[in-house]
């Protein structure tokens, strides 16, 4: 699954300003409230909740930080009936299209990190170890071109579990314990889907041409 690009600094700052503005509107509504169920207060509350949630998400995506905001949910909300525990399995394929760029990035990391053990004659295999040891997989997925890579197919599975596994329990075989019947959700990304969409569009175009020009039968 392709990861969206990280939010920009400007987007995070704009979200922070939106929270400040929503706080001011909420306070103003509270100060002039009429009764316990003033609709203006209710609307301002919802706007503040939405702005805080947006800021929290952008802040986490950009800086891996969270806020102390917690918006209470209604008591009559939808109850959670999903699994008590679950596993997320991800596979992403890449092709190394610019080995020199990949190695240069690894050398840059090794120059600033004593723990990065990069053997200069080790080639791209050692470079991959350095880069994935330094960066989160999601960051590499969003910046793959910076590392001289080309994206291939990807898939993400969410599989239900009865209980959280004990520490170290499945490390010997990380993917061997998943039963396909336990997979709740699956998200696949592949260029083959784009090709199928193009074929579908071409078929629709052929149908339209046949309609516009009697006598032509679409395949």
C-alpha positions as CSV (number, residue, x, y, z in Angstrom):
1,X,0.0,0.0,0.0
2,X,1.4,3.3,-1.0
3,X,1.9,5.7,1.9
4,X,0.8,9.3,1.5
5,X,3.6,12.0,1.7
6,X,4.3,13.4,5.1
7,X,2.4,16.6,5.9
8,X,4.5,19.8,5.4
9,X,5.6,22.0,8.2
10,X,3.2,24.7,6.8
11,X,0.3,22.2,7.0
12,X,1.0,21.4,10.6
13,X,1.3,25.1,11.5
14,X,-2.0,25.8,9.7
15,X,-3.7,23.1,11.7
16,X,-2.3,24.6,14.9
17,X,-3.6,28.0,14.0
18,X,-7.0,26.4,13.3
19,X,-7.1,25.0,16.8
20,X,-6.3,28.4,18.3
21,X,-9.1,30.0,16.3
22,X,-11.5,27.2,17.3
23,X,-10.6,27.8,20.9
24,X,-11.3,31.5,20.6
25,X,-14.7,30.7,19.0
26,X,-15.6,28.2,21.6
27,X,-14.7,30.5,24.5
28,X,-16.7,33.3,22.9
29,X,-19.7,31.0,22.5
30,X,-19.5,29.9,26.1
31,X,-19.3,33.5,27.3
32,X,-22.5,34.4,25.6
33,X,-24.3,31.1,26.0
34,X,-28.0,31.0,26.6
35,X,-29.1,28.0,28.6
36,X,-27.5,24.6,29.1
37,X,-28.1,23.5,25.5
38,X,-27.0,26.5,23.5
39,X,-26.6,25.5,19.8
40,X,-23.8,27.9,19.3
41,X,-21.8,26.3,22.1
42,X,-22.6,22.9,20.7
43,X,-21.4,23.9,17.2
44,X,-18.2,25.5,18.6
45,X,-17.5,22.4,20.6
46,X,-17.7,20.2,17.5
47,X,-15.5,22.6,15.5
48,X,-12.9,22.6,18.2
49,X,-13.0,18.8,18.4
50,X,-12.6,18.5,14.6
51,X,-9.7,21.0,14.6
52,X,-7.9,19.3,17.5
53,X,-8.3,15.9,15.8
54,X,-6.9,17.2,12.5
55,X,-3.9,18.9,14.3
56,X,-3.3,15.7,16.3
57,X,-3.1,13.6,13.2
58,X,-0.9,15.9,11.3
59,X,1.4,16.4,14.3
60,X,1.8,12.6,14.7
61,X,2.3,12.0,10.9
62,X,5.0,14.7,10.7
63,X,6.8,14.6,14.0
64,X,5.6,11.3,15.6
65,X,4.2,13.4,18.5
66,X,0.8,13.5,20.1
67,X,-1.3,16.1,22.0
68,X,-3.0,15.7,25.4
69,X,-6.4,16.5,23.8
70,X,-9.1,13.9,24.4
71,X,-12.5,14.5,23.1
72,X,-15.2,12.4,25.0
73,X,-17.4,10.2,22.9
74,X,-21.1,9.9,23.5
75,X,-22.2,7.1,25.9
76,X,-24.5,5.8,23.3
77,X,-21.8,5.5,20.6
78,X,-21.3,2.4,18.5
79,X,-19.8,-0.4,20.8
80,X,-16.6,-2.0,19.7
81,X,-17.2,-5.7,18.8
82,X,-13.9,-6.4,17.0
83,X,-11.1,-8.8,18.0
84,X,-9.3,-8.4,21.3
85,X,-6.0,-8.3,19.5
86,X,-4.8,-8.2,15.9
87,X,-1.7,-8.4,13.8
88,X,-0.8,-6.1,10.9
89,X,1.3,-7.7,8.2
90,X,2.9,-5.6,5.5
91,X,4.8,-6.5,2.3
92,X,6.2,-3.9,0.1
93,X,8.4,-4.7,-3.0
94,X,11.1,-2.4,-4.3
95,X,13.6,-2.5,-7.2
96,X,17.0,-0.9,-6.7
97,X,17.1,1.4,-9.8
98,X,19.9,3.8,-8.6
99,X,22.4,1.8,-6.6
100,X,24.8,4.8,-6.3
101,X,22.0,6.9,-4.7
102,X,21.2,4.1,-2.3
103,X,24.8,3.7,-1.2
104,X,25.3,7.5,-0.9
105,X,22.3,7.7,1.4
106,X,23.7,4.9,3.5
107,X,27.2,6.5,3.7
108,X,25.5,9.8,4.8
109,X,23.8,7.9,7.7
110,X,26.9,6.1,8.7
111,X,28.9,9.3,8.8
112,X,26.6,10.7,11.5
113,X,25.7,7.5,13.4
114,X,28.3,5.4,15.2
115,X,26.0,2.5,15.4
116,X,25.5,2.3,11.7
117,X,27.9,-0.5,10.6
118,X,28.4,0.1,6.9
119,X,31.1,-1.8,5.0
120,X,31.9,0.3,2.0
121,X,32.7,-2.7,-0.2
122,X,29.5,-4.5,1.0
123,X,27.3,-3.1,-1.8
124,X,23.6,-2.4,-1.7
125,X,22.9,-5.3,0.8
126,X,24.8,-3.5,3.6
127,X,23.3,-0.1,2.5
128,X,19.8,-1.5,2.9
129,X,20.6,-2.6,6.4
130,X,21.9,0.8,7.3
131,X,18.9,2.7,5.8
132,X,16.2,0.4,7.3
133,X,18.0,0.6,10.6
134,X,17.9,4.4,10.5
135,X,14.5,5.1,9.0
136,X,11.0,3.8,9.6
137,X,9.6,1.6,6.8
138,X,6.8,4.1,6.3
139,X,9.3,7.0,5.8
140,X,11.2,4.9,3.2
141,X,7.8,4.1,1.5
142,X,7.0,7.8,1.3
143,X,10.5,8.8,0.1
144,X,11.5,5.7,-1.9
145,X,12.8,7.8,-4.9
146,X,15.3,9.6,-2.5
147,X,16.8,6.2,-1.9
148,X,17.1,5.2,-5.5
149,X,14.2,2.8,-5.3
150,X,11.2,2.0,-7.5
151,X,7.9,0.9,-5.9
152,X,6.4,-2.5,-6.8
153,X,3.3,-4.2,-5.5
154,X,2.4,-3.9,-1.8
155,X,-0.2,-5.4,0.5
156,X,-1.4,-4.9,4.1
157,X,-3.3,-7.5,6.0
158,X,-5.2,-7.0,9.3
159,X,-5.6,-10.4,11.0
160,X,-7.6,-11.1,14.1
161,X,-6.0,-12.8,17.2
162,X,-7.6,-14.2,20.3
163,X,-4.9,-12.7,22.6
164,X,-1.8,-10.6,22.3
165,X,1.2,-12.8,21.7
166,X,3.8,-13.2,24.4
167,X,7.1,-11.2,23.9
168,X,9.3,-13.1,21.5
169,X,6.7,-15.8,20.9
170,X,6.5,-15.5,17.1
171,X,9.9,-14.0,16.3
172,X,11.3,-17.3,15.0
173,X,8.5,-17.3,12.3
174,X,6.9,-13.9,12.1
175,X,4.4,-14.7,9.3
176,X,3.9,-18.4,9.8
177,X,1.1,-18.2,12.4
178,X,-1.4,-16.3,10.3
179,X,-4.5,-18.2,9.2
180,X,-6.0,-16.7,6.0
181,X,-9.4,-17.1,7.5
182,X,-8.4,-14.7,10.3
183,X,-7.6,-11.8,7.8
184,X,-10.3,-9.2,8.5
185,X,-9.1,-6.6,6.0
186,X,-6.7,-6.6,3.1
187,X,-5.4,-3.6,1.1
188,X,-3.5,-4.3,-2.1
189,X,-1.7,-1.8,-4.3
190,X,-0.4,-2.8,-7.8
191,X,0.0,-1.3,-11.2
192,X,-2.1,-4.1,-12.6
193,X,-5.1,-2.4,-11.1
194,X,-4.3,0.7,-13.1
195,X,-4.0,-1.3,-16.2
196,X,-7.4,-2.9,-15.5
197,X,-8.9,0.5,-15.0
198,X,-7.4,1.7,-18.4
199,X,-8.8,-1.4,-20.1
200,X,-12.2,-0.6,-18.6
201,X,-12.0,3.0,-19.7
202,X,-11.0,1.9,-23.3
203,X,-14.0,-0.5,-23.3
204,X,-16.3,2.3,-22.3
205,X,-14.9,4.6,-25.0
206,X,-15.5,1.9,-27.6
207,X,-19.1,1.5,-26.4
208,X,-19.6,5.3,-26.7
209,X,-18.1,5.3,-30.2
210,X,-20.4,2.5,-31.2
211,X,-23.4,4.3,-29.9
212,X,-22.4,7.5,-31.7
213,X,-21.7,5.7,-35.0
214,X,-24.3,3.1,-35.8
215,X,-23.0,0.0,-37.5
216,X,-19.8,-0.3,-35.4
217,X,-20.0,-3.2,-33.0
218,X,-17.7,-3.0,-30.0
219,X,-15.6,-6.1,-29.2
